[in-house]
Amino acid sequence: MLNLESWIALSLVPEVGPVTFKKLLSLYGDPASVFKAPLGELSAIEGVGEKKAKNIKDFSGWKAVEKHVQQLNQCNARVMTFRDADYPSMLRQTEDAPVLLYVKGSIQEEDKFAIAIVGSRKLSPYGKLVTERLSSELSRSGFTIVSGMARGIDTVAHTNSITSGGRTIAVLGSGIDRAYPPENRGLMERITASGYVVSEFPCGTEPNKENFPRRNRLISGLSMGVVVVEAAEGSGALITAGSALEQNREVFAVPGNITSPTSAGTNELIKKGAKLIQKSDDIIEELAPMLRGFVKAKEKLKVEITEEEKNLCDILSGEPVHIDTLSRELSLSPATALATLLSLEIKGIVRQADGKRFYLVR
């Protein structure tokens, strides 16, 4: 426990970031030895200097460290160090990968095949539909979906990966014990059971604005590529895309309506060279050299449907259609059409979009 506390303590020392921390580890072997090193010796290290060395020697937050450990135990989370065997392999490759991660849930080797899906908190019906499709299709193909658990696109991506039977990772801009936004506390628990929630911030850290750019580089760092569905100019999703480029990750963008503010960022990404995507196969094709047969076959289970259900399927497509239109075309009462559509939804053939509109998913 003392060794764990020294890891947490060194991570809390002002101005000791991942690069400095790793340099000190390479020289002293472990954080406890760093704290024992003489001030003059630390000051002489290139990249450390007198100020950082003094911060290390003057560190007095051991009670706070003890509290962090207690909070981790209370919320059933753990601290993972950069040296742990199950530290996420994709993230380990990045230059400023955190030395410590706070994790709730299980990390699996297959999570290295991950795709990040990010976008606007104020999503449009189009953005919601596209996110549902991409996250569901990618999950069924075996990819882990990474996002930031924010309102809007992030929430839809996490939710649909879970309902599709896939794994998902949520990267927080707060402590692992702080669900943000608060209404996603239930989603956070579902993510923990279908993947993991991770943060580089210690327990008790509030979701302050300055945390999210740092959070965004982890979203891209955990992924093979980043898909931006909807993003206004200057949005956090574009910061994630920028981090992806710096980390040599692929950047994908969904084209949007040229009159929509939430499509301005994605359309600009495409102009600058991001891969334009319309379906999950576009992503898989671009990543094919790195996948080496990983992608799972898309199994379509045989589902028995009634004649009435078949008639509805025949006039449905991937574009959402309002129930009134379906009722008129098939001469069905709205109640009968709705009951039939709900049956198809339960069978996984049809999905409902906003405003009582339905579309085929298989």
N, C-alpha and C positions, 0 to 999 in steps of 0.2 A: 504493500500500500504506500509506503514511504517513497518508493521509486515512482509509482504512478503520480503521486502528489508533486514530485519534483518535475515531472514532464509538464503537468498542468501549470505549475508555478512559472517555469521558464517561458511557456507560451503566453503568460500574462504580463511578462516584463515589457514595459514600454519600449517601442522601436525594435524589438527583437522579432522580426518576421520569419517566414519559412526559410529564406536563404541563409540568414545569419544563424538561425537555430541549427540547420543542417551542417553548417561549417563548424559550429561549436561541438556538435556531436562527433564529427569526423576527427576532431582534435582530442576530445576528452572522453569519448566513449559513451557517456550517459549524462543526463541533466544534473544529477546530484553532484557529479565531479565538477561540472561547470560552476556551480554555486560555491564550491570549495576553493576554486582557483584564485590566486592572488590578483588584486586589482591591476597592478602593473603588467602582469602577464596577459590578462584579458585585453587591456588597453593597447597592447602592442600587436594584437592580431589584426591583419588587414580586413577591413570591412566591419570591424567592431568599434575600435577607437575608445577614447576616454568616456564619452557620454553614455554609450551603451554599456560599457563595462561598469560604470558607476551605477547605472540602473539595475544591473544584475546584483551587484554587491549590496545595494540599498533595499532590495526587495523585502517587503514586510507583510505581504498579503497572504501569509500562510493560513490564517483563519478563514479567509475567503476561499482558499483552495480546498480546505476541509469541508466547507459548506457545499462547494461544487460537487464533491464526491458524494456527499449525502443526498443531494438533489438527484444525481444520476441514479443512485440506488432506488430512490423513491419513485422515479418514473420509469424504472426498468430499462434503463439505457446503459451504454458502456462507452468508455474512451478507447479509441483505436489509435495506435501510433504508426508512424510512417514505416517502422520496421516490422510490423505485424504481417504475417504471411497472407492474410485475407484482405489487406488494404487494397482498395479497388485498383486493378491493374492499369486501366486506362488513365485514371487520375494520376497515378504514380509517375507516368511519363511526362507530365507537365512540369515546367521549370519551377513554378511557385506553388506546387502541391502542398496543402497544409500538413504540418508535422503531426497534428492531432485532429481527429475527427470524432464527433459525438454522434453515436449511431443508435437507432432503435429499430429493430427488425433483423433480418438475416441477409448477409451478403453472399451471393453465389457466383461461381466462376462464369456462368453464362451471362452475367450482367455486363460483361465486357462487350457484348453485342447489344449496345444500347443506342437509342435514338432520342434526342431531346426534341420536344415539341413545345414551343413557346409562342406567346402572342399577347394581344391586348386584353386588359381587364374588362374593357367595355366591348365585348365581342358582338358581332352582328349575327343574325340568323345564318348567313352564309358561312361566317367563321366557325360557328358552332357545328354546322353540318360537316364542313371539311375536316374539322378536328375529330369529330366522332368517327368519320370514315378512316382517316389516316391512323389514328391510335388503335382502332379495332383491327384493321387489316395488318398493321405492323405487329401487334400483339399476337394475332393468330399465326403470323409467320415466325414467331419465336423471339422477337426483339423485346428488350426491356425498355419501357418508356420513362424518360427522365423529364421532370419539369419542376416548377418552383412553388407549387401548391397555392398560387395566387388566385384571386377571383378570375373568372372568364376562361380564356383558352386553357390555362394550366389545369384548372379544376376539371374541365371537360376531358382533357387528355388523360389525367390520372383515373377518373371515374370509368371511362370507356376501356382502358387497359385492364382494369379489374373485372368489369363485367364480361370482358372477352376472355377471361381466364389467364391473363398474362401477368407479368411482373411489372412493378413500377417503383421509381425512386423519386422522393420529394426532397429537394434541397432548400433548407430554410435560411432566411435572413435574420433569424433570431435564435435563441437557445433552444435546445431539443425539447425543453419543457414548456415552450410557448407556442401554441397553435396560432398561426396567423395566415389568413384572417380568422377570427374566433369561430365563425360559423363552420369552418372546415375541421373542427376538432374531431368530429365523427369520421370524416374522410381520412384524417391523419391516422386514426386507429386502423382503418381498412387498409391503408397503404402499408402500415407496419406488418400486417398479416399477409400481404401480397408482394413483399419486397422490403424496402427499408426507407426510413426517414433519416436524413443526415444534416449536420451543421458543423461548421468550423468554430462556431461561437460557443462559449461556455454556458452552462445553465444559468438562467436568470437574465440573459441578454434580451433586451427588448427589440422589437422589429424597427429599429431606427433606420431612417432613410439612407444613411451612409453605408449600411451593411449590404444593401442589395447589389451594387456593382461587384462587390467581392463574392457574393453568393452566385452571381451570374457566371463567373468564370469557372465555378465548380460544376454548374449544369453542363456547360460545354466540355469541360475536362473529363467528365464521366462518360461522354458519348462519342460515338464514331462520327456523328454529324448532327447538325442542328437544323430543325425545320421551323421556319417562322411563318405562321399562318396569317396573322393580322398584326400590324404594328404601325402606330403613328410615328411621325418624324421625332427623333430624339427619345424614343421609348426604351424601356429596359430590355425588351426583346432584341433591339438592335445592338445594345451593349453586349448581350450574350452572343450575337452573331459576330461581333468584332472580336470577342474573346476566342471564339471558335477559329477564326482565321489566324490569330496569333498562335494558337495551339496546333495549327496544321490539321484542323478538322474540316469536314465538308460543311458547306452552308447551302441550304435549300430554302426556297421561298415559294409561297403560293400566290399566284397573281390575283389581283383584286380589282374591284370597280375603281376606275380612275377618278371618280367624283367622291369617293369615300375617304375621309381622313385616316381611317384605320388601315387603309391599303397603301397609303403614301409611302410608308417605310418599306413594305415588302416589294412594291413595284420599283422603288429606288434600288433595293438590293439586287433585283434582277438586272436592272440597267448596268450595275457595277460588276456583274459577272456571276451572281449566285445562280445555282441551278434551278430553273423553273420546273416545278412539279405539279402534276395534276392527279396523280394517284400513287399509291405506295410502291408500285412496281418501278416507278421512275427513280425512287430512292434506292431500292434494292439493286437495280441495274448499275447505278453509279458506284455503289459500294461493293459490287460483285467480286473484284479482285481480293478484297479483304475478308470475304465471308467463307470461302472454301467449303461450300456445301452445307453451311450452317442452316440456311433458311428452311423452315419446316414446310412440308407440302400442305397446301390449303385443303384440308379435308372438309368435304361437304357431306355431312351426314344425311342419310335418306330420311326424309320426313314426310309422313303421310298427310295429305291435305284434301279437303273436301272439294267438290265441284265449285261451290260458291267461292271458296278461298282461291281456287285456281283462276277463276274468272277475274278476281280482283288483281291477282298477280300479273295476269296478261296485260293489264292496262297500266300497271305501275312500272316505274323505272328508277333510276338513281336520283331523279329530281323529285323533290317533295310535291305532292298533289293534295289539295284540300279535300276534306271528306265530302263536302257538298258536291264537288265536281265528280268524285267517284260515285256518289249516290245517283246523280243524274245519268251518268253514262251507263250504269248497270241497272237503272230503274229499281233501286233498292231504297228502302226507307233509311234515313240517317242512323236510326238505332240499329238496324240490321247490319249496315255497312260498318258501323263502329265496332259491333260485337265481333264481326268477322276479322276486321283489322287487328283487334286486340288479341284474337286467337293466333293470328299470323305473327304478331309481335312476340307472344309467349314462345312460339316455335322458332324464333330467331330469324325469321324470313323478312320481316318488315320492321321498320323503326319509325317512331313518331318524331317529327320536328316540331318547332314552335307553331302555335296556331292551328292545331288539329290537321297538320299536313303529314302525309305518310310517304315512305319511299322504300324500295327494295334494298336489302343488304347482302343477299346471297342468291 
